[in-house]
Amino acid sequence: MQHFYVWRFNKWKRWLVIGLFALFTATFLWFERDGTFSVFLNDEPSVLTKGNAEEPNIALTFNISWGEEKVHDILAQLKKENVKATFFVSGEWAERHPDILEKITDDQHELGMLGYRYKSYLEQEIDQVRKDLTYAKEIFNKLGYKEVELLRPPNGHFNKEIIKLAESLNYKVIHWNVNPNDWKNPGTEQITDSVIKQTSNGDVLLMHASDSAKQTAGALEKIIPILKNKGFSFVSLSELINQAHAESKLVE
């Protein structure tokens, strides 16, 4: 037998509870994603985690901080499917592989950065983070990429202080809300199933193009056609950001 419990309040207590609940809901939205407990706050520096849920546009993004082999297979697959993606690269990797970076941009993919050295910003003092971001900007400028404005903090680790710093340096901070953990190489079928099951309108998909991601290109052979058949359109992050009513929230 199921039991249902009802709380009984007199009139003023009932309105007090309703008011407190409304205030709490307006201030905090809680969710759990990939084992990380997160809080969204209103009227604060913002992080893009999802675009317009009313439009079937999605952004395919790749992180790359080391290696020089697997990225070519991924670029070939994207070209075959005529899909434009956004690549987040570390300044240190860009400095070592300017030829690959040129190939990425020649294929008209969007460029974002992971800072200079791929190390969690939560493990560094804020002045160290500032130095890392400033030096990364110098490196990208030196390589001829002066318009890099998209930032994904290393490991996706950040707090309100880091977001405020990034915004003061004219960066738009980007997170994600679909993550198949392809870098763990769980198998192309598992990567594919994870992406297909999770993806909905406006999503930001996180995948990897470092050499540790040995199965990503293979998974993309199925992922891209399936998502296209479901009616999704692949757009750059900038397009997703510029869409009307895109959600932009702070993750702590």
N, C-alpha and C positions, 0 to 999 in steps of 0.2 A: 504494500500500500504506500502511495506517495503522500507525503505530508507537506503542507504549505503553511508557512508562518507569516502572519500579518502583523506589522507594527501598528499600534494605535496611538495617535497623537491628538492632543487637543489642537485647536485651530492655530494658535500662535506658534506652537512648536512645529507644526507641519509646514508653515510658511518659512520658518527659520531654516529647516532642513532643505527645502526647495531652493531657497536663496543661496545657501552655502554650496549646494551641489552645482548650481548654475555658475557661481563664481569659480569653483574648482575646474569645471569643464572649460570655461572660457580661458583659463590660465594655463592648464596643462592638458596635453594629449599624450598619452603613454602608449608605447608600442614596443614589441620585442622583435628584433630582426637579426638573424645570424648570431644569436646568443648575446647580443648587446642590448641592455636595457637603456632606453633613450627617452628624453623628455623634449617636447616642443614647447617653446615659449612664444607668446605673441609680442609684437612690437619690439623685437630685438634684431640684432644683426642676423642675416638669414643665410640659409644653405639650401640649394635646390636639390630636392630628393625625388621630385616627380613633376611632370608637366601637366597639361590640361587633360583631366580624366574624361572630358567630353569628346576628345578627338582621338582617332586611332593612330596617332603618331608616337613612335618610340625612338629612343636614342641608344645606339650601340656604342659602348665605350670600351677602350682597352688601356690597361696599365702596362708600362714597360720600363723596367729599371736595370735590367742586365740581359746580356745575350744578344746574338746577332743572326740567329738561324730561323727560329720559328716565326718571326714577324713576317718573313717573306711568304711563307705558306698562307698566312692570314691575309696579307695584302692581295695575293693571287685569288683567294676565294672571294674577297670583297669585290674585286674587279670583275670576276666572272658573273657575280650576281648584281652588279651595278649598284652597290650599296655604299653610301658614304658614312663613315664612322668618325668618332672623336678619339684621338690617341693622347693619353696623358703620359708624358715621359719625364724622367728626372733630368735635371740639368747636367748631372755627372754623366748619364748615359748619352745625352745629346752631344756633349762635348767629345765623347769617344766615337760616336757613330754619326757624324754629320751627313754622310752619304745616304744612310738609311732614313734619316730624318727628312732629307730632301726628297727621297722616293715617296715617303708618306704624304708630304705636302704636294708633290707633283701629281699624285693620284687624287688630289683635291679633298683629302681628309682634313678634318679640323684638328688643330693642335692645342693641347692643354699641358699643364706642367704638374709635376709631383714635388716641387721644390728643387733644391740642388742635390742634396744627399738623401737617399731614401732611408730616413730614420724617423721614428715616431716623434711628432712635435710635443706630445705629452711627456716625453722623457727629457725634454730640453727646457731650459729657461727661456722666457719670452724674448730676451735679447738675442739668444742663439737662433731662435726661429726667425726673428727679423733679419739677422745676418744671412741665414740660409735663403730666405726669399729674395733678399736684395741681390745676393750673389747669383742666384738662379736667373733673375731678370737680366743681369749683366751678361751672362753667358748666352741667353737666347738673343739678346740684342746684338751681341758680337757675331752670332751665327746668321743674323739677318732676319730674325723673327721678333719684331718689335711690338707686335700686336697680340701677344699671348696674354689673355686676361682670365682664362679659366684655370682654376687651381683645385686640385684634389690632394688634400694633405696626406702624407705617407701613412699607409695602413688604414686610412679613413679615420684617423685619430685627431680629435680637436675638441676645444671647449670654447666658451663665449669669448674669452680673451684672445684666443688665436683667430677667431672669426673677425673680431673687431680689427685686429692688426692687419689681416688680409684685406679687408675692405678699405682700410686707410691707405693701402698700397695699390688700390684700384683692381683688386682681384674679385672675381665672382667664384664663390666656393661651391663645389659640386660634390654631392654624395651619390648614392644609388639606392634602388629599392628592389633590384633583382640581382642575385649573386649566386651562381651555380658552383662556386668554388672550383672552377676549372683547373686552377693551378695545382690542386691536389691529385689530378689525373685519376678520377674515379671511374673513368670509362666514357667513351663518346655517347653511349646510350643514356647514361645517367645524367651527363651534362645537358644533353638535348631535352630529356624529360623534365629536368629541373627548370630550364628556361621556359619551355612551352607551358608548363603548369602555372608558373608564377606570373607570366607577362600579361599585362592589361594596358589599357589606354594611358598614354603619358609616361610610361615607365622608363627609367634609366637603367640599362643593363650593364653590369660590370663583368668584363672578361679580361683575360691577360694575354700579352704578346711577348712576355719574357720567355727565355728558353725552358723555364720550368714547366710551362704550359704545353705539354707534348701532345695533347689530344684536342686542343681548342679548334684548330683548323678543320680537323675531321668532323667535329661536332657542328661547325658552322655550315657544312654541306647540307645538313638536314634542317638545322634551326632556321636559317634564312628563308628557304622555300616554304616551310610550314607556317611561319609567321606571316609571310606574304599572303599565303592562301587563306589565312584567318582574317585578312583584311587590314593588317598593320602596315604602316608606311615608315621606313627608316629615315630619320632626319638627324641633322647635326644637333648638338646640344644648344648652340646659339639659336637655332630655329625653335627648339623646344622652349627655351627661355623666353623668346619673343612672342610666343603664342599668348593670346588673351587668356587671362584668368589662371596662368600657371601658378601652382602652389610653390611657395618659397618659405621655408621654415628653418628654425635653428635646431640643430641636434646637439645635445650635450652628452 
